[in-house]
Amino acid sequence: MREESTFRVKSGLAEMLKGGVIMDVVTPAQATVAEDAGAAAVMALERVPADIRRDGGVARMSDPEMIVGIQEAVSIPVMAKARIGHFVEAQVLEALEVDYVDESEVLTPADESHHIDKWAFKVPFVCGATNLGEALRRIGEGAAMIRSKGEAGTGDIVEAVRHMRLIVGEIRRLQALSEEELPTAAKELGAPLELVREVARQGRLPVVLFCAGGIATPADAALMMSLGAEGVFVGSGIFKSEDPPARARAIVEATTHWQRPERVAAASRGLGGAMTSLESSKLEHEQLLAHRGW
Amino acid sequence: MPPGPTGKLLVGVLALQGGFQAHERVLARLGAEAREVRVPADLDGLQGLVIPGGESTTICLGLEREGLIEPLRERALDGLPVLGSCAGLIVLDRDHLGVMDIVARRNAFGRQVSSFEADIELAGLSDGPVRGIFIRAPWIAGHGPAVAILAHVGGHGVAARQGRMLAVAFHSELGDDDRVHRMFLNDVGDYAAGAARSSASQP
């Protein structure tokens, strides 16, 4: 019996991306640079988060023309972003046969109280989370992969570290609870009890966990892998830096060899300047992206 | 199966990128010891090797960067049992490591929205079909006489054996059916026993 797009097939693709780097690209030429550097996938978008921040205005799904151009340029998986709650953007991306849809806080939310019902789609979804409850709510809605949100477009790793430590720490806490304590924990997390039970039993999320938002250097990538990420998204960090091909290769190498500091050191040499960065603690509340979604 | 130095069979899992942990879990469940392979020194003393799914371009670039291509080729041609799944099948083919006489067609079943699961009749496995999980999977578009094609989907080869090398286009490691890994570990056991005999016969 043949079945398409089962949850195993959806979450299985994320399993195959593990240990890899997913890079934001805005042109087919950048996608080729990313692929040649060893990216496990690319995220096709019109503007990287740093530019979305700078330009302001409403950030939407990318032009399908651009997405198709990137699909034609590379053989690795192509992901694309839809606005939170904008299920028609997601349907358009599915019709384009992108390999993963990112329901992303980097774009301007389209719905202030509902995320997309991701079970209704054949295409798998990745969603951002700042804590375990948020991650499990997204999985409950059908997300097949989770990424910590961080603070996109800043080049400041502090929020990514906060979110990853929170998610991993909350998982450890659940493992220490007894069966009768789990329903209360589920209530406090605002997460489905079944998923809370599964996390307590397995000691990990039921889907792959990547990190995103603020990675600018090979050492940032290795740090996030050490804290429990199973792979990394790099947005503005590569193509806003001085030497994108070299930095892309270096971040790929550091993500593979995160347990070997001498390899991270070697990869970090001679890369030129990192992206122009913003300290996220100096941003006004309305400039922060991570609190979008709930 | 005869034991390795630690009392368990020692199987390497190429861990440059991809679904290596899922393979490690299956191997551990079956009583083998798994070692992640990222640099040539990690190959020392292995009795078998798994090349997992992942992105074949990423994995091949990593093999080149780490200087792993020649050592892997030598070990495979020397008879080391190898299991390649999905991207692993591509890595083993004529155009990449060149150790199996097969030609893989990448993403042959289409993009992710066409990915699927299906029951596969696999030659050499009794007790019914195995559940194959196909994720942007390749198929075998051509092969030489030394290769036996073990399974088909829609007329296309999706599993092949050549000596002790086994390549499957699907992910048996993501399901709960261990039979493909058992088949591989049988080869690993034979190889380990052969190596033990030949070292015992030396003065």
Interface residues (C-beta under 8 A of the other chain):
Chain A: M1 R2 E3 E4 S5 T6 R8 V9 G12 L13 E15 M16 L17 K18 G19 G20 E35 D36 A37 G38 A39 A40 A41 S75 I76 P77 E94 E97 V98 D99 Y100 K122 V123 P124 V252 E253 T256 H257
Chain B: A15 L16 Q17 G18 G19 F20 Q21 A22 R38 G53 G54 E55 T57 T58 L61 G62 R65 C86 A87 R106 N107 G110 R111 Q112 V113 S114 S115 F116 E117 A118 D119 I133 F134 I135 R136 H171 L174 G175
